Amino acid sequence: MTITDTAPHTTSPVSERERLVTAARGLGPLLRENAARAEADRRVPEENIAALREAGLFDITKPARFGGAQEDFRTFLEVSLELGRSCGSTAWVTTLSNVTSFFVGAYPESVQQDVLGADPRIATCGVFTPTSTSVRVDGGYRVTGRWGFASASHHASWANVGIPLTNADGDAVGAASAWIPMTDLSIDNTWYVAGMSGSGSDTLVADDVFVPDARILSVTDMMEGRTASEFQDETLYHSSLVPVLALVLVGPVLGMAEGAYDAVLSTLQKNKPIAYSYYQRSIDAPSTQLNMAVARSLIDQARLLAFRGADEIDAAAAAGRQMPVVERARARMDAAQAANLCREAVELLLNVSGAGSFAQVNPLQRIWRDLETSSRHAFINLNINQEIYGRALLGIDEQVSPFV
């Protein structure tokens, strides 16, 4: 007896995470094609930026009320990783834009309207360190300063920058993060680097710019999960800040390591020989097999650490709690360790690929330089993060950084 299934077949709806990750993966050919141009021009090509905007990849953390995805940090990490496979600089710019857009959800609705109301698909940028001066005036502050390493600044409409909080006597009383429109800022062309050149991380400059109080939020409040938003039920914006700032940097690094692995594996599958040896196929050499196995394992370990961190940030936010100090310190440690594992993996992959890896036409040399540069960001400095985590584990209150 033959039984025919006559029931209608339905397709499961695609989740927002799947849509965003699929969109990021789909941009791979464009990003790879433009990667050398991004480096030469010292900024991401506008063609890439337009494609990212069209795909909604600048909207991962923006409030849903403005058409944003308002997605969690696992989604954020997965998107950054996929972009990083093809172009580290494009992934970095997208990451830094999305993390500053995450900040906007913590501000009052009036500020959210200022930043996103005219065009909710804008890119944003920012630098958290308060490398500026500020003078208290009626209704806000007058700010003058320079903020280096402002990734995404060439494509942004607004910047979120660190400023000192001062009282009427000019005394510093804290630090804050402030939204300033790019029309009130200039960009000093300072980004001449060996790696991540395409991120265009030049210097933002403010000259006596007025910033109203509503656009200023205490860093202490942000670190403790206190927001000024009228929409307190939007749990994403209560995510533990320091783990977020460390974790998001790992996405592009993971992607670059995966991109290097893909490139080397593809070359090996074309029966690449080992020069000055009897191996006509590199894949027959035990050294190749062992290096590929260890490299793959190192990348997998990095992924496990990074995605554990993302899941812990997301779970704490969903539960309405701030991660305790030891968990926040571990998140910084895990992010730094993940980046270090990626560096180790790529070094092994370069050993497999050989000196030809450093030919200018070979994308491996750019991946290597980009990864070596990006993985040394201060928030994922392995030695400092080891100190922070060790002190937290041992119950030592005095820390080596205010960002724990």
Stockholm file with secondary structure:
# STOCKHOLM 1.0

chainA/1-404         MTITDTAPHTTSPVSERERLVTAARGLGPLLRENAARAEADRRVPEENIAALREAGLFDITKPARFGGAQEDFRTFLEVSLELGRSCGSTAWVTTLSNVTSFFVGAYPESVQQDVLGADPRIATCGVFTPTSTSVRVDGGYRVTGRWGFASASHHASWANVGIPLTNADGDAVGAASAWIPMTDLSIDNTWYVAGMSGSGSDTLVADDVFVPDARILSVTDMMEGRTASEFQDETLYHSSLVPVLALVLVGPVLGMAEGAYDAVLSTLQKNKPIAYSYYQRSIDAPSTQLNMAVARSLIDQARLLAFRGADEIDAAAAAGRQMPVVERARARMDAAQAANLCREAVELLLNVSGAGSFAQVNPLQRIWRDLETSSRHAFINLNINQEIYGRALLGIDEQVSPFV
#=GR chainA/1-404 SS CCCCCCSCCCCCCCCHHHHHHHHHHHTHHHHHHHHHHHHHHTSCCHHHHHHHHHTTTTCSSSCGGGTCCCCCHHHHHHHHHHHHTTCHHHHHHHHHHHHHHHHHTTSCHHHHHHHHSSCTTCEEEEECSCCEEEEEETTEEEEEEEECCCTTGGGEEEEEEEEEEECTTSCEEEEEEEEEEGGGCEEECCCCCSSCGGGCCCEEEEEEEEEEGGGEEEHHHHHTTCCCCSCTTCGGGGSCHHHHHHHTTHHHHHHHHHHHHHHHHHHHTTTCCCTTSSCSSGGGSHHHHHHHHHHHHHHHHHHHHHHHHHHHHHHHHHTTCCCCHHHHHHHHHHHHHHHHHHHHHHHHHHHHHCGGGGSTTCHHHHHHHHHHHHTTCGGGCHHHHHHHHHHHHTTCCCCSCSCC
#=GC SS_cons         CCCCCCSCCCCCCCCHHHHHHHHHHHTHHHHHHHHHHHHHHTSCCHHHHHHHHHTTTTCSSSCGGGTCCCCCHHHHHHHHHHHHTTCHHHHHHHHHHHHHHHHHTTSCHHHHHHHHSSCTTCEEEEECSCCEEEEEETTEEEEEEEECCCTTGGGEEEEEEEEEEECTTSCEEEEEEEEEEGGGCEEECCCCCSSCGGGCCCEEEEEEEEEEGGGEEEHHHHHTTCCCCSCTTCGGGGSCHHHHHHHTTHHHHHHHHHHHHHHHHHHHTTTCCCTTSSCSSGGGSHHHHHHHHHHHHHHHHHHHHHHHHHHHHHHHHHTTCCCCHHHHHHHHHHHHHHHHHHHHHHHHHHHHHCGGGGSTTCHHHHHHHHHHHHTTCGGGCHHHHHHHHHHHHTTCCCCSCSCC
//
